[in-house]
């Protein structure tokens, strides 16, 4: 019995697998840390945040939502991580929503969506004041950390409204 206990313990297959997994995790953490320090957000980290204006296009929402829930000064947030975008500016334009359909003869037909109550749909163009920084590669970082780009669709919300918005422009506030 004592002879069996005295045998040298060898490195088994399970031990090797655990070592490989631990090394892979450590390597991935190191790679992620290094890539973040070289990215636009990391290299621009010392740069102060500046005032910017983000313009949005919101399509096909109820007219009552646009009229009653979108006012100058309303604060909007990103749904993804609840980060603050900023207040809605006064340049809110509302127009009748249009849909384009292909008729049976192949022609494209524009149809407006006017109707009663919830059937009356509109498109809204608006902008919001925010803070962030523009990286050298042209990427905008909202609040210094959240990357946003022109033509990106994002979910935003305010106290009374949640919509999908498409970013149409990002400019420096004057």
For each residue, the residues with C-beta under 8 A, 3 or more apart:
1: 4 5
2: 5 6
3: 6 7
4: 1 7
5: 1 2
6: 2 3
7: 3 4
8:
9:
10:
11: 15 16
12: 15 16
13: 16 17
14: 17 18
15: 11 12 18 19
16: 11 12 13 19 20
17: 13 14 20 21
18: 14 15 21 22
19: 15 16 22 23
20: 16 17 23 24
21: 17 18 24 25
22: 18 19 25 26
23: 19 20 26 27
24: 20 21 27 28
25: 21 22 28 29
26: 22 23 29 30
27: 23 24 30 31
28: 24 25 31 32
29: 25 26 32 33
30: 26 27 33 34
31: 27 28 34 35
32: 28 29 35 36
33: 29 30 36 37
34: 30 31 37 38
35: 31 32 38 39
36: 32 33 39 41 42
37: 33 34 42 43
38: 34 35 42 43
39: 35 36 42 43
40: 43 44 135 136 137 139 141 147
41: 36 44 45 135 141 144 145 147
42: 36 37 38 39 45
43: 37 38 39 40 135 136
44: 40 41 47 133 135 136 141
45: 41 42 144
46:
47: 44 133
48: 133
49: 131 132 133 143 144
50: 131 132 133 134 172 173
51: 129 130 131 172 173
52: 129 130 131 132 134 140 170 171 172 173
53: 89 127 128 129 130 169 170 171 172 173
54: 85 86 127 128 130 140 142 148 167 169 170
55: 125 126 127 167 168 169 170 171
56: 124 125 126 127 128 156 165 166 167 168
57: 123 124 125 165 166 168
58: 61 66 123 124 125 126 163 164 165 166
59: 97 123 166
60: 97 99 113 121 122 123
61: 58 65 66 121 122 123 124 163
62: 65 66 118 120 121 122
63: 66 67 94 120 121 122
64: 67 68 117 118 120
65: 61 62 68 69 70 161 163
66: 58 61 62 63 69 70 94 122 124
67: 63 64 70 94
68: 64 65 160
69: 65 66 74 158 160 161
70: 65 66 67 74 88 92 124 126 158 161
71: 74 88 92
72: 87 88 89 90 92
73: 87 88
74: 69 70 71 87 88 158 159
75: 84 85 86 87 88 158 159
76: 84 85 86 87 88 128 156 157 158
77: 82 83 84 85 156 157 158
78: 81 82 83 85 142 146 154 155 156
79: 82 154 155 156 157 162
80: 83 154 155
81: 78 146
82: 77 78 79
83: 77 78 80 142 143 145 146
84: 75 76 77 130 143
85: 54 75 76 77 78 128 130 142 156
86: 54 75 76 128 129 130 131
87: 72 73 74 75 76 128 129
88: 70 71 72 73 74 75 76 92 126 127 128 158
89: 53 72 92 126 127 128 129
90: 72
91: 125 126 127
92: 70 71 72 88 89 124 125 126
93: 124 125 126
94: 63 66 67 122 123 124
95: 122 123 125
96: 112 113 114 121 122 123
97: 59 60 112 113 121 122 123
98: 110 111 112 113 123
99: 60 110 111 112 113
100: 108 109 110 111
101: 108 109 111
102: 106 107 108 109
103: 106 107 108 109
104:
105:
106: 102 103
107: 102 103
108: 100 101 102 103
109: 100 101 102 103
110: 98 99 100
111: 98 99 100 101
112: 96 97 98 99
113: 60 96 97 98 99 119 120 121
114: 96 119 120
115: 119 120 121
116: 119 120
117: 64 120
118: 62 64
119: 113 114 115 116
120: 62 63 64 113 114 115 116 117
121: 60 61 62 63 96 97 113 115
122: 60 61 62 63 66 94 95 96 97
123: 57 58 59 60 61 94 95 96 97 98
124: 56 57 58 61 66 70 92 93 94
125: 55 56 57 58 91 92 93 95 168
126: 55 56 58 70 88 89 91 92 93
127: 53 54 55 56 88 89 91 169
128: 53 54 56 76 85 86 87 88 89
129: 51 52 53 86 87 89 173
130: 51 52 53 54 84 85 86 142 143
131: 49 50 51 52 86 142 143 144
132: 49 50 52 140 141 142 143 144 146 148
133: 44 47 48 49 50 140 141 144
134: 50 52 138 139 140 141 170 172
135: 40 41 43 44 138 139 140 141
136: 40 43 44
137: 40
138: 134 135
139: 40 134 135 147 149
140: 52 54 132 133 134 135 147 148 149 170
141: 40 41 44 132 133 134 135 144 145 146 147 148
142: 54 78 83 85 130 131 132 145 146 147 148
143: 49 83 84 130 131 132 146
144: 41 45 49 131 132 133 141
145: 41 83 141 142
146: 78 81 83 132 141 142 143
147: 40 41 139 140 141 142
148: 54 132 140 141 142 152 154 167 170
149: 139 140 152 167 170
150: 167 168 169 170
151: 166 167 168
152: 148 149 166 167
153: 164 165 166 167
154: 78 79 80 148 164 165 167
155: 78 79 80 162 163 164 165
156: 56 76 77 78 79 85 162 163 164 165
157: 76 77 79 161 162 163
158: 69 70 74 75 76 77 88 161 162
159: 74 75
160: 68 69
161: 65 69 70 157 158
162: 79 155 156 157 158
163: 58 61 65 155 156 157
164: 58 153 154 155 156
165: 56 57 58 153 154 155 156
166: 56 57 58 59 151 152 153
167: 54 55 56 148 149 150 151 152 153 154 170
168: 55 56 57 125 150 151
169: 53 54 55 127 150
170: 52 53 54 55 134 140 148 149 150 167
171: 52 53 55
172: 50 51 52 53 134
173: 50 51 52 53 129
174:
